[in-house]
Amino acid sequence: MQQEVVLAMLAKEPSHGYQLRARLRDALGPLGDAMNAGQIYVTLTRLEKAGLLAVERSAESADRSDRKVYALTPNGQQRVSEWIAEVSWPRPDLAEFHLKLVAAAAAGLADPLTIVDTQRRELLRRLRDAQRAAMAEPDRSDAALLLEGIVLRLQADLRWLEACEKTWTHRRSGS
């Protein structure tokens, strides 16, 4: 589990580990079923040790005084803000980028449409560069094949960003 995803899902409000897992599963739909609960708790422990999360004991339930509530520290909040603003395509997989949009919207960290637009601009820049490089390569060279694959991947990613934009525009309009 990517640490920034966990931090971003906690940006809206402090949560118990099981609440965090439920939010991640809701955001991922059927893909969340394969999520390892133990990995989430390992990630929470690492984030706490790194000073990005603060942990409090839950006071809401007398019978479960061992429940921990995880909350962002100022350093954790800063890390989330940096991650939301990061343009790192194609490193994040689709699920990670999707979680970035969900967490940004839920916690009011950033406008998902702005994140999509920033990613689109970067992909368009990379697409232009890859197309120029492909045109400069001799036909049927090994590099030309790789560059064609990069161009096709970027075009597919741009189409997916269009779908993201439509969905988030629809959510904003409330229709």
N, C-alpha and C positions, 0 to 999 in steps of 0.2 A: 504494500500500500504506500503510495507516494505521500511523503510527509506533508507537503503543501496542501494536498487534497484534504487531509484530516484537519489541518489547521483552518482551512477555509470553511469547512463544514461546521467548525466550532465558532466561527466569527459572528454568527447571528446571536448565539447565546451559549452559555456554559451547558454542558450535557454530561450525562452518565455515558459510559462506553456503549451500553446496549442501545441508548437513544441515538448515539452517533451511528452505530451500525444500521439501525432502522432507517435513518435518513439517507445513508449511502445506498441501501437496498432500494428505497423508494426512488432515488434519483437514477439508479441504473436499471431499474425494472428487472427483467429476467436475467440480465447479465450479473446482477447483484447476488443471485442465488449461489454462485460459485465463490463468493467472497469468504475468506477464512477469518472467522471472528478472532482467533488467536493472534493473527497478524495485526489486526487493528489495535489490540491491547499492547502488543510489542511496540508498535509505532507510537502509541500514547506514552509509554514508558520512556522511549528514546527522546520524545519531544519534551517531556518533563525534565529529564536529565540535562537536556540542552538549554533549559531555561526558557523554552518557548511556550510552555504550558504551566499553569499553577493548578494544584490539586487541593480540593477541600473534601472533607467527609460530609456526606449527605445528612442533613438534619430532618429530612422529610419523612423518614421511616424509622421508627424506633426498633423494629425487628431486623433492619438491615443497616446497621451503623457502619458496615464495612464498604458501603457504596461510595465510590469516588465521583466527584463532579470535576470535570476538566474545563478550564477556562484559559483563554489566551492571555499571555503576558504582553506588555508593550513590545518586546522583541518578537513575539509570535505574531502580533498584529502587523508589525513592520514586514515580517517575512511574507505574510499573506498578501499585503499590498504590492510587494515586489513581484510575487508570483502572478498575481492578477494582471499586472502591467507587462509581464514578460511575453516576448514574441519569440517562440522557440520551435517553430515548425520545421521539420516534421517530427521532432523528438516526442512530443506528447502523442499518445495514442488517442483515438476518438473518445474513449470513455473518460480519459483525463480532461480533455478539452471540454467535454460536455459537463463534467463535474465543476469545472472552473466557472462555466456560465451559470449553472444552478446555484452554486455557493455565492457567487458575486451578486446575483439577483436576490437571493434569500436574505443575505446580510446587508444589502445595500452598499456593497463595497465598490461596485462599478456597474455601469449599464451594460448588460450582455451584448446589446447591439454595437456598442463602442468597441468591445473586445472583439467581436466578429469582424468589424470593419478594420481594426488594426491588423488582425491576422490576414484579412483579404489583401490589404495593401502590401504586406510583406510577401505573401505568396505570389502576387502579381509581379513584384520586383524579381523574385527568384525565377518565376516562369520566363520573364523576358531574358534574364541572364542565361538560363538553360537553353532557350530557343536560339539565342545568338551563338552560343558555344556549339550547339548541334549543327547549325548551318555552316560553321567554320570547319567541321570535321569532314574528312573524306567519307563517301558513301560506304556502308558496310564495314566500317572500322569497329573495333571493340568499343571504343569510346562513344561512337555515334549510337550504338545500341543502348549503352548505359544512359546517355543523355536523353534518348527517346523515352526510356523508362521514367526518368525524372520528370520530363515534360508531362507524360501521361498521368503520373501520380499527382503532380501539382494541379492539373486540370480537374482531376477527380476530387481533390481536396477543395478546390474552389467551388465546385458544384455542391459539395456537402455544406460549405459555409453559406451558400445561397439558401439551402434548406433550413439551416440554423436561423438565418435572418428572418425567413418567413415565419417560422414558429415563434420566435421571440417578438416579432412585430404583432403577430396575432394575439399573443398573450398580453402585450401592452394595451392593445385596443380593447381587450376583454370580450372579443367576439367568439 
